[in-house]
C-alpha cells in the first residue's frame, strides 16, 4: 500500500493547457472564433445569391415596360392676365390733386406777402373806425372789507379728537 492519499494522473498532451484558467479561456475563444468563421463560410456558400444576375428573356417583360420613355412636349405658359388695378389708385390721385392745390395756395400767399404795401386800398369806413377810440372802461368797484369779528361757531360739550392720517393713538388728557 502506498502512503500518499493523492496520486497524480498520467500526463496527457492537452492536459497542461486546460489546467490553467487563462489557457481554458484562450481555448474557448479560439473554438468560438473557428465556429464563427466556419459558419460564415458555410452560410455564404449555400445561401448566398450568385454575384452575376442571370440574363432574362426580353419576351418575358410586359409591353408597358418595353416601351421607350417619352416626355410630353413643353406646355406653353398661360397668358398673363391684365395687371390688377391698384385699389388705392383713386385715393392716391385725389391726394396728388390736393397736394397740387395746396402748393398753388402757398405760392399765392407768398406772392401776396411780397407785394408792395402801397397798393392796398383803404375803404372810408375802415378809416373812420380806426380813428375813433373806444370809450374808456370804468374801473371795477372795490370789494367791501369789514374788520368786525363775528361770533364763532358753538363749541361741543364733549372733547372731540380728529386723528391725523396714519395716527393710531389718541392724545393723553392733561
C-alpha positions in Angstrom: 0.0 0.0 0.0 1.1 3.5 -0.6 1.5 6.1 2.0 0.1 9.0 -0.2 -3.6 9.5 -0.4 -3.4 11.5 -3.7 -1.7 10.4 -6.8 -1.0 12.3 -10.0 -2.9 11.1 -13.1 -0.7 10.2 -16.1 0.1 13.4 -18.2 -1.9 14.0 -21.4 -0.8 16.2 -24.3 -3.7 18.7 -23.9 -3.9 18.5 -20.2 -1.3 21.2 -19.3 -3.1 23.8 -21.4 -6.5 23.2 -20.0 -5.3 23.1 -16.5 -4.7 26.8 -16.3 -7.7 29.2 -16.3 -6.2 31.5 -18.8 -5.5 28.6 -21.1 -9.1 27.5 -20.9 -10.3 30.9 -21.8 -8.0 31.2 -24.8 -9.0 27.7 -25.9 -12.7 28.6 -25.6 -12.2 31.9 -27.5 -10.3 30.1 -30.4 -13.0 27.5 -30.6 -15.8 30.1 -30.8 -13.8 32.0 -33.5 -13.4 28.9 -35.5 -17.1 28.1 -35.3 -18.0 31.6 -36.4 -15.7 31.6 -39.4 -16.8 28.1 -40.4 -20.5 29.1 -40.1 -19.9 32.2 -42.2 -18.2 30.2 -44.9 -21.0 27.6 -44.9 -23.7 30.2 -45.0 -22.1 32.1 -47.9 -21.5 29.0 -49.9 -25.1 27.6 -49.5 -27.4 30.5 -49.0 -25.8 33.4 -50.8 -27.1 34.8 -54.1 -24.9 34.4 -57.1 -22.9 37.5 -57.9 -24.0 37.7 -61.6 -27.7 38.0 -62.4 -29.0 35.6 -65.0 -30.0 37.0 -68.3 -33.7 37.3 -68.8 -35.5 36.9 -72.0 -36.9 40.2 -73.3 -40.2 38.5 -74.2 -40.9 38.0 -70.5 -41.3 41.7 -70.0 -44.8 43.2 -70.3 -45.5 45.6 -73.1 -45.6 48.7 -71.0 -42.1 48.0 -69.7 -40.7 47.6 -73.3 -41.9 51.0 -74.5 -39.4 53.8 -74.7 -39.7 56.7 -72.2 -41.1 59.8 -74.0 -41.7 63.0 -72.3 -44.6 65.3 -73.2 -44.0 68.5 -75.1 -43.4 71.5 -73.0 -46.7 73.2 -72.3 -46.6 77.0 -73.0 -47.1 79.3 -70.1 -50.7 80.5 -69.8 -51.2 84.1 -70.9 -50.7 86.6 -68.2 -53.8 88.3 -67.0 -54.1 92.1 -67.2 -52.4 93.7 -64.2 -54.8 94.2 -61.3 -55.6 97.9 -60.8 -54.3 99.3 -57.6 -57.2 99.7 -55.1 -55.6 102.8 -53.7 -55.1 104.4 -57.1 -58.2 106.7 -56.8 -57.2 107.8 -53.3 -53.7 108.5 -54.4 -55.0 110.5 -57.4 -57.1 112.7 -55.0 -54.2 113.1 -52.7 -51.9 114.2 -55.5 -54.6 116.8 -56.6 -54.9 118.1 -53.1 -51.2 118.4 -52.7 -51.0 120.4 -56.0 -53.8 122.7 -54.8 -52.1 123.2 -51.5 -48.8 124.1 -53.3 -50.7 126.6 -55.5 -52.2 128.2 -52.4 -48.8 128.5 -50.8 -47.4 130.2 -53.9 -50.4 132.7 -53.9 -49.7 133.5 -50.2 -46.0 134.1 -50.9 -46.9 136.4 -53.8 -49.2 138.4 -51.6 -46.5 138.7 -48.9 -44.0 140.0 -51.5 -46.4 142.6 -53.0 -45.7 146.2 -52.0 -47.9 147.7 -49.4 -48.6 151.0 -51.2 -51.2 149.4 -53.5 -53.6 148.5 -50.7 -56.9 150.3 -50.9 -58.4 151.6 -47.7 -62.2 151.9 -47.5 -63.5 155.1 -46.0 -65.5 153.1 -43.4 -62.3 151.4 -42.3 -60.5 154.7 -41.8 -63.3 156.1 -39.6 -63.4 153.0 -37.5 -59.6 153.1 -36.9 -59.7 156.9 -36.0 -62.4 156.7 -33.3 -61.3 155.5 -30.0 -63.4 153.2 -27.9 -64.9 154.7 -24.7 -62.7 154.2 -21.6 -63.7 151.4 -19.3 -64.8 152.2 -15.8 -62.7 150.6 -13.1 -64.3 147.7 -11.2 -65.9 148.6 -7.8 -63.8 147.8 -4.7 -64.6 144.9 -2.6 -66.1 145.5 0.8 -63.8 144.6 3.7 -65.1 144.6 7.3 -62.9 144.2 10.4 -65.6 143.2 12.8 -65.3 139.8 14.4 -68.4 137.6 14.1 -69.4 135.1 16.6 -67.6 131.8 16.4 -69.4 128.5 15.9 -70.6 126.9 19.2 -68.1 124.5 20.7 -69.3 121.0 21.5 -69.7 120.0 25.1 -67.6 116.8 24.8 -64.0 116.8 23.7 -63.6 115.7 20.1 -60.4 114.4 18.6 -59.5 114.2 14.9 -56.8 111.7 14.1 -54.2 112.6 11.5 -53.7 110.1 8.7 -51.6 107.2 10.0 -52.2 108.1 13.7 -53.2 105.1 15.8 -53.3 106.6 19.3 -55.4 109.3 21.0 -53.5 112.1 22.8 -53.5 111.9 26.6 -55.6 114.2 28.6 -53.7 116.8 30.6 
